[in-house]
Structure formats: C-alpha cells, structure tokens
Amino acid sequence: MATPTYNTTRSVPVERKTLMAGYLFGAPLGDLGWFASLLMGLASGMAAFFAATFVGIMSILFWNAAGHHADFTISYRLVGLPVGATVMVLALGYLGMLWARRISRK
C-alpha cells in the first residue's frame, strides 16, 4: 500500500542564494577548490567560444546569402576567440577571487 502524499506549505521561508553570496544558479561557487575553479573557468571560456563562434558562423551565413562574400574563418578569429578569452579571464578572475577569499579566512 502506497503512503499518501500531502500538499503542505512551507512554514520556514526559503533563503534566496544570490551571486554576491558566492552562488550562481544555486551552485556554491565559493566552496570550490582551486582545481574545480580552474576547470569551471576553462569550461566557461570554451562554452563562450563555441557559442560565439556559432553565432558568428550563422551571421556570416546570412551575410553570404544576401549576396556578399565573407570567409568563415572570420567567425573564429574575430568573434569566437576574443569572446572566449574574455569570458575565460573574467571567470578565472572571479572564481580565483572567491577561492583566495575562502583560503584567507581559514
């Protein structure tokens, strides 16, 4: 026999986790070690590179369909690489700051 489920409301208010407290979408960024921070920073830079390159390729595709001629390597050199490097540097700086702050408190 299955146990019944009851719809109850919470009596304790839910605490919102914000970016300034070291949380991003509920993930505790302030609790990451140096290796996890390094991996997260590199992964975010790579994700930004691939997303920006995709947007650049699609933009050049529409530009070429309109009758112009542009080389698709522009999307890598002028769009993907600068965006990916910028996001990676910002992410590594932010995660490194959180890691250093946590280490200095101990």
C-alpha positions as CSV (number, residue, x, y, z in Angstrom):
1,M,0.0,0.0,0.0
2,A,1.4,3.4,-1.0
3,T,1.9,6.1,1.5
4,P,-0.2,9.2,0.8
5,T,1.4,12.4,-0.2
6,Y,0.2,15.6,1.3
7,N,0.4,19.1,-0.2
8,T,1.7,21.3,2.6
9,T,3.1,24.8,2.6
10,R,6.5,25.6,4.0
11,S,6.4,27.3,7.4
12,V,10.1,28.3,7.1
13,P,10.9,30.9,4.5
14,V,13.2,29.9,1.7
15,E,16.5,31.8,1.7
16,R,17.5,33.1,-1.7
17,K,21.0,32.4,-2.8
18,T,22.5,35.4,-4.7
19,L,25.6,35.9,-6.8
20,M,27.2,38.1,-4.2
21,A,27.0,35.3,-1.6
22,G,29.0,33.0,-3.9
23,Y,26.1,31.2,-5.6
24,L,25.3,31.1,-9.3
25,F,22.0,29.4,-10.2
26,G,22.1,27.7,-6.8
27,A,25.6,26.2,-7.3
28,P,28.0,27.1,-4.4
29,L,30.9,28.8,-6.3
30,G,32.6,29.9,-3.1
31,D,33.1,26.3,-2.0
32,L,35.1,25.2,-5.0
33,G,38.7,24.2,-4.6
34,W,41.5,25.5,-6.9
35,F,41.2,22.7,-9.4
36,A,37.5,22.9,-9.6
37,S,37.7,26.6,-10.0
38,L,40.2,26.2,-12.8
39,L,38.0,23.6,-14.6
40,M,34.9,25.8,-14.3
41,G,36.8,28.9,-15.6
42,L,38.2,27.0,-18.6
43,A,34.8,25.3,-19.3
44,S,33.0,28.6,-19.3
45,G,35.6,30.1,-21.7
46,M,35.2,27.1,-24.0
47,A,31.4,27.3,-23.9
48,A,31.5,31.0,-24.7
49,F,34.0,30.4,-27.5
50,F,31.7,27.8,-29.1
51,A,28.6,29.8,-28.6
52,A,30.1,33.0,-30.1
53,T,31.6,31.0,-33.0
54,F,28.2,29.5,-33.7
55,V,26.6,33.0,-33.8
56,G,29.4,34.3,-36.0
57,I,29.0,31.4,-38.5
58,M,25.3,31.9,-38.6
59,S,25.8,35.7,-39.1
60,I,28.3,35.1,-42.0
61,L,25.9,32.5,-43.5
62,F,23.1,35.1,-43.7
63,W,25.6,37.8,-44.9
64,N,26.7,35.5,-47.7
65,A,23.1,34.6,-48.6
66,A,22.4,38.3,-49.1
67,G,25.0,38.4,-51.9
68,H,28.2,39.3,-50.1
69,H,31.2,37.1,-49.8
70,A,32.9,36.7,-46.4
71,D,35.3,34.0,-45.2
72,F,34.0,31.8,-42.4
73,T,37.4,32.0,-40.6
74,I,36.3,35.4,-39.5
75,S,33.9,33.8,-37.1
76,Y,36.8,32.1,-35.3
77,R,39.4,34.9,-35.3
78,L,37.3,37.9,-34.8
79,V,34.3,36.6,-32.9
80,G,34.9,33.3,-31.1
81,L,38.4,33.8,-29.9
82,P,38.0,37.3,-28.3
83,V,34.7,36.4,-26.6
84,G,36.0,33.1,-25.3
85,A,39.2,34.6,-24.0
86,T,37.4,37.4,-22.3
87,V,34.9,35.1,-20.6
88,M,37.6,32.8,-19.5
89,V,39.7,35.6,-18.0
90,L,36.7,37.0,-16.2
91,A,35.6,33.6,-14.9
92,L,39.0,32.6,-13.7
93,G,39.4,36.0,-12.0
94,Y,36.1,35.8,-10.3
95,L,36.5,32.1,-9.2
96,G,40.1,32.8,-8.2
97,M,39.0,35.7,-6.1
98,L,36.4,33.5,-4.3
99,W,38.9,30.8,-3.7
100,A,41.5,33.2,-2.4
101,R,38.9,34.8,-0.1
102,R,37.9,31.4,1.3
103,I,41.6,30.4,1.8
104,S,42.4,33.7,3.6
105,R,39.5,33.2,6.0
106,K,40.9,29.9,7.3
